[in-house]
Amino acid sequence: MSKSVEIRWHGRGGQGAKTAALLLADVAFKTGKYVQGFPEYGPERMGAPITAYNRISDTPLTVHSNIYEPDYVVVVDETLLESIDVTAGLKQEGAIIINSERPKDALIPLLRGYQGEVYVINAREISMQTLGKNYPNSPMLAATVAVSGVMEKGAFLDEMQASFKHKFAKKPEVIEGNMKALELALDVVGK
């Protein structure tokens, strides 16, 4: 990656889109990248739409604004497709990654004519299988790394393991479940 990659996340409060964007910034920074990771909210309440952003680059970042023409869009909650134009400004050579149980063909009509790459991952199923609860942010984070190529997958997994060990030191089952979720999502999306 020689240029800056811009990612816009769409989710609802409590689903982990903000956390995923901040984690992505953290692990990218630890692999030597220049990063930005920040949220934008309306009313701060559980279930309200939120947007979060990442800029990741090999060179210093000088732009400090929201992202209006992202390379990638990540949709953590597919119900937002019906109420928000998640593809606004999305570059045709980029991609959109959607958390859904529905097939890609069922979602394309909701993308307002977007012609770029569309990836669908069932993050709910992965998180239920690996964590026993619906925490879609870990699978969506891994899918984003796989599709965007912002960092090498091995380095990503190593840094995430270190982050989880620090954050969940007294809950090894949470570390193991999250790592399995990341690995499974990387395999499912693969690129």
RAVEN-V282811 format. One line per field, one symbol per residue. phi: phi as a letter, one per 20 degrees, with the letter a starting at -180 (. if undefined). psi: psi as a letter, one per 30 degrees, with the letter a starting at -180 (. if undefined). burial: b if it has 16 or more other ideal C-beta (glycine too) atoms within 10 Angstrom, else e. A space follows every 50 residues. Layout:
# RAVEN-V282811
phi: ???
psi: ???
burial: ???
This chain:
# RAVEN-V282811
phi: .ddfddcddcbcgnenffffffffffffffeneebcbbeccefebgnffc ccccccbecgedecbfddcffccddfcfffgedcefegmfffeeaddceb eefggfegfeelngdffcdccefffffffedmbecffffffffffffemf bffffgfffffffffffdgecgffffffffffffffffeka
psi: jflkkkkkkkalkffgeeeeeeeeeeeeefgglklkjklklbkjlkfkkl kllkkklflkkfkilljfilekkkjfjffffffkifgkfkkegblkkkjl flleeffeffghgkfakkkkkifeeeeeeffgliifeeeeeeeeeeefgf lkeeeeeeeeeeeeeeehegifeeeeeeeeeeeeeeeeek.
burial: eeebbbbbbbbbbebbbbbbbbbbbebbebeebbbbbbbeeeeeeeeebb bbbbbbbeeeeeeeeebeebbbbbbbbbebbeeeebbeebeeebbbbbbb eeeeeebeebbeebebebbbbbbbbbbeebbeeebbbbbbbbbbbbbbeb bebeebbebbeebbeeeeeeeeeebebbbbbbbbbbebbee
